[in-house]
Amino acid sequence: MPLFNFPIRVALPVRFATMVVALGCLAVFSNAHADTSAARGASVFQQNCSACHQAQGQGLPGAFPPLQGHAVDMYKITDGRRYLTHVLLYGLNGKIEVAGQPYNGAMPPWAGTLSHQQIADVLNYVLTAWGNKASLPADFKPYTVKEIAAQAKAKQNGDDVYALREKLSGTKSKSVAGSGAGAADRAAHMKLDVPLHTAVPAPVYVALQNSNDIGVLPTKSTWQGANSAHYVALSADGSMLMASGLKTGAVYVFNTATGKLRGSIHLDDVVQGVKIAPNGKLGIAIGAKHGVAVVIDLRRVKIVKKIPVGKTPHNARFSADGKTAYVTLQGAGAIAVLDMNTLTKVKDIATPGLAAPHNLDLSDNGKRMWIRDFTGHVGVLNLVDGKMLKVIKVGNGHGGIDVIPGGRYVATGAIADHIVSIIDQKSMKVVKNIDVGNGPHGVRASANGRWLYASMTVDNNIAVINMHTLKLAGQIPAPGKFPFWLAVKGND
Ligand code: HEC
């Protein structure tokens, strides 16, 4: 059953022949413009959207809604033109229904990742590709960069866009928290079933992207100064925290004892993952746009070197001795290996079966790499011979990954899903998918491996999993919005 009642559009009566000619000319002009914009949008789509919405915009039933045969329907609802700009800029979180299929994922926000021009281009592409053009209103004018820039001032988030969608579509589906399988279970567990200090024995630092803060558990205090906080990393001794700013292109360095910013650097890049070397002297920040690993002197908060690493790098991990750094190349289907003495790239290791390696961690002996991709898989790479041992299906979308101290399990989040998957390291099989709520992205265990924390981007809390029972112990409300990533003392 269709979800929306579209306002009926009255076709414009054709008036004078001269008018028609004039309009015809205009149409040629605007179509030419649309074609170039849409043509550019095709590559924006292939690189950023097709992993979820699929190459032909056909979607994946139950996981990612189709855009083919559907995007124009959304355009045609009252205020749909503006709605689509908000979905792209700010994302969408909440339970929706498309062509009778429920979806309860999270569409990531793109403001800061894609330029306003790229957002206009990809919308023009999505609305005209795969036969969608045929149902577009005849008076459709392509989105312009100006229009996107104007909407970018609205400062919304995925929850606000969901509220807008609900309002415009005139339906009243239930709130996210109360829907979906396991909701009753989750509601019952909203409170932790153990004391907070038991579940959080050492500080957990949370990047609160939409509040521009770092949140600290168990105290629930917040630190200011990390605008659009994205990834965070802690030094081995816990004294220093490094954070990236998604929209600012900056790297921030905090003193964890005082919660004060020690310094920041602007990288003129889209800054993704950050990591601190075991000796605490150097950090790496990934510049995704320019394909570099930026090495930073943490004491002086200065750039030491920008190492070219490859296409669309995402996150980094040091070997235990700090001599090597590994970088996921989301755009190349490979892991770049860096020599941290010479600060150069040594080689790439291909990741067959994982098209877009996203986040990574190492086994305790450093011989295996556990890689989370962008679309719901974990790959196990043997670093001794460079062979991919196994690719494992996990929850939808991308997420963090953690080799849990103790050597038994690996955990991974799934931002477009409700589950944290627990994988047995030996058998390389998922032993449990734990229903944690909506939008789990970052995952990190306590240093003793007893508790696992997941940052819930949609529900705005930190889910805590008891690693003895492999059950949800409850959720701690996040002290801000869009908890994206977390760092834990003793296990970074
Ligand atoms: C990580 C997966 C993922 C990626 C990447 C992604 N999307 Fe989405 N998208 C989703 C999910 C999931 C939803 C539905 C969200 C929900 O259930 O609330 C969605 C919803 C949408 C919608 C709204 C549909 C509606 O019915 O309201 C549009 C439009 C859209 N995406 C376009 C895009 C475009 C264009 C891109 C690339 C720039 C993109 N998406 C990238 C997962 C993704």
Residues whose N, C-alpha, C, O or C-beta is under 5 A from the ligand:
A	BS01	HEC	N48 C49 C52 A63 F64 P65 V87 L92 N93 G94 K95 I96 Y103 N104 G105 A106 M107 P108 V122 G397 H398 A416
